[in-house]
Amino acid sequence: MDTEISLVVDGTPHAVVVDTRTTLLDALRERLGVTSPKKGCDHGQCGTCTVLLDGRRHLTCLSLAVAQDGAEVVTAAGLADGGLHPVQQSMLEHDGYQCGYCTPGQVCSMVGMLDEAAQGHPSHVTDDLTADVELDDAEVRERMSGNLCRCGAYPGILAAARQAARG
């Protein structure tokens, strides 16, 4: 069964007809031609399809497009508005990518992770739930653990997160 939904993707409103079984990832890539989020595992295990959905990081392969009707989607490409986003610049400076396939998901996840930490959201490794979140290496690794890099660029990604966290 087809239905029309609306999405705002990287600031541009779209109306799109999708089969009700279409994932948000497939709607973005196949219907709207938005190729920044990548199709990796298609099971929510690799994080390559991560975007910011209504301001929070989200795995698009695990969500039906119809469930996101009216949502605002920001991809890594949409973060680069008139120049690189500070996280993108940090990833570039620290060689936080190799082949680049996971990079858009890593960037969106890092932007979401920094926002979550700034809002005081604890992670599984946060020791003191009453104190401000300190993004030490353990915190960053835990918060970014849903994004895999097959090339092993983790030291660069961690360094990029440290720099981006400092602002």
C-alpha positions, -999 to 999 in steps of 0.1 A, spaced: 0 0 0 14 34 -10 10 66 10 23 101 7 45 115 34 63 147 39 99 151 50 122 181 53 156 168 43 186 191 48 163 221 48 143 212 17 107 201 20 97 169 1 64 151 -5 71 115 -15 49 85 -21 63 54 -5 52 18 1 43 16 38 71 -10 41 98 13 29 125 22 54 135 58 59 169 50 44 154 36 12 130 66 10 160 90 13 183 72 -11 159 57 -37 130 81 -37 147 114 -29 182 108 -42 198 117 -9 229 95 -8 247 108 22 233 82 45 248 48 34 233 14 33 257 -8 53 244 -38 73 206 -30 69 202 -43 105 211 -13 126 245 -27 136 270 -6 116 256 30 119 264 40 83 228 52 78 228 75 108 212 109 103 198 135 127 161 131 129 143 160 146 177 168 161 186 134 175 208 107 159 188 80 143 194 48 123 174 52 91 175 15 82 155 5 113 127 30 108 98 30 84 94 62 64 57 65 72 65 66 109 86 97 102 60 117 83 66 154 89 100 149 104 131 170 98 161 150 86 196 163 86 223 143 68 261 148 69 258 167 36 232 190 52 255 198 80 279 214 56 260 246 51 283 271 35 314 254 48 323 223 68 306 217 101 331 218 130 328 180 133 335 175 96 365 199 99 378 180 129 374 146 111 393 161 82 421 174 104 425 142 123 422 118 94 391 104 110 381 85 79 398 61 55 376 50 26 349 74 37 320 50 35 311 52 72 320 89 75 286 105 70 271 82 97 301 89 120 297 126 115 260 126 122 265 104 152 292 126 166 271 157 162 243 139 180 266 125 207 281 160 214 246 174 218 235 146 241 265 151 263 260 189 263 224 182 275 238 160 303 225 127 290 246 99 307 259 69 289 265 34 301 300 44 313 291 76 331 303 73 367 286 102 383 250 107 371 247 140 390 277 157 375 282 173 341 292 148 315 329 148 308 337 134 273 368 114 282 379 87 258 357 60 275 327 82 271 333 90 235 341 53 227 308 42 244 287 69 228 302 62 193 301 24 197 271 21 173 292 33 144 316 9 129 346 17 107 358 -12 86 390 6 79 399 10 116 401 48 116 391 48 153 421 67 166 414 96 142 377 95 149 384 97 187 408 126 182 383 143 160 356 139 188 380 153 214 387 183 193 350 188 184 340 185 221 364 213 230 347 235 205 
